[in-house]
């Protein structure tokens, strides 16, 4: 174990994988100097032909990833901000996610489309979306959402090894956060959830950056005798539904915390799966803690009010259990 | 610039090979057009008739490890690059034996084993994919090239400019082939396109040529220059091959369009530039073959098409119980 920042975990993973496999290439917006620090120094180590800055041309960039992968490379395409993936969406939505199926499995497309995503930094609406639900609905793309530096290392390594396209979304503004990362080549199977806090009263599924405030809430609630079983799904495609269902069957309650807007959020999908598959176990309605259906604002107080936080997460759990704050549990 | 008619002498065998390859596309397309009108095909069919000299003139000098990507009008490119006639026809028929086992259909025929990244239903999509494949070829250092075929409609997608920029900057071995057939779906060129398409390479400093796309030899010579440039590490070429779409955008369009977008007179006049009879005349006048030779080739192709249709008709549809879920993820 060693304490590492998330960008450091990502950087070291890219470095060690590129050192082992000459077929891995990394290209994208400013990957040489690296805006976030996650790809810094890799050009010097692995060569200008394998680590390349792209023009700000997302349409051709996302498609080049498809072509290079089809021609035998393992491609890491850094699109900087998740919102920029909208600009390059055709090749992700129409090509990367579908060409294997449409050609009856003639090819696999090992591509990692990576970017930061989400709010909290006054970057305003065009740099702050949480777009993972949109990718979940494409069908042929895996979706990885690391919550910690360890997640980032383990999920990125698995994403690079995966023969399929993966969208790897790191929480914006969290790159500098530290966390313990296991020594050696940590790898987390895509589709395998982690339980990050144990409890018997309510199951909580927190997605990506929401794991941290959810964990804080779980710890605080535990002090009041409320047991939260907190699950970090790590990937939304594939989704470890068994881990979620077995927890809900035990606790009878579910709260899903998601940074996406409420309408068709990833939380909505988790809620639907549980309503469908373990309705008989539910003692209370399923609750979603999400972002209101508004664009992300610029001004800090406005933005802060929209994002789920420890307070709003705790309040949702307390309401669900009929145990408001300040009342003896 | 236009081609300078370099002195290229083709053997009789080569000339007949070109003729055969063009005629194969023509006869397959005529068959599929007929099948589509008769309601025998599940989906839409976009015919390549009239443009055969472009696909054959270029693909006839590509290797198996060279990549091509195509568009919705992609049967011709598939066949020109060595795709199998039976597997193509069975795919368009939606059968289990098709090249994509009935999962892609007419607009998505692909055979990666032959460097055919495939037809594509998104206008202009092949441009970026081919650019990426060309990057891979450059990294491999094996001299392979990528060729993107697209129409004048796709030339109006911004991705062409993005691809010209990055491929020139990186000196990628890629050739952008715009088959200017006069129409963006149902819109004549002049109503949706300004200037000349080849000129779009100029500001990027990319090589570019405008050629008569109905003249196979001119296409071949231009492609030879572009391929040489690409294999030599000198970067991309944009080729604008002027041709004409004999059929409509899609077979059967007269049944749903409320009006017309081109006159019968125009179509008849342009059909006079049909590349196949012109090429036959060239062969005959040069004494490289007899009419009997050409007739024999036609008979052989006709038999090949009939065999492909029989193969498709005898093939089962894919089993609905097997939805190909295994194809979603490797």
Interface residues (C-beta under 8 A of the other chain):
Chain A: X25 X49 X50 X52 X54 X55 X57 X59 X60 X61 X62 X63 X64 X65 X66 X67 X68 X69 X70 X71 X72 X73 X75 X90 X91 X94 X95 X99 X100 X101 X102 X103 X104 X105 X106 X107 X108 X139 X140 X142 X163 X164
Chain B: X67 X69 X99 X100 X101 X102 X103 X104 X108 X110 X111 X112 X113 X117 X118 X120 X121 X122 X125 X127 X128 X129 X130 X131 X132 X133 X134 X135 X136 X137 X139 X140 X146 X158 X159 X162 X163 X165 X166 X169 X170 X324 X326 X327 X328 X329 X330
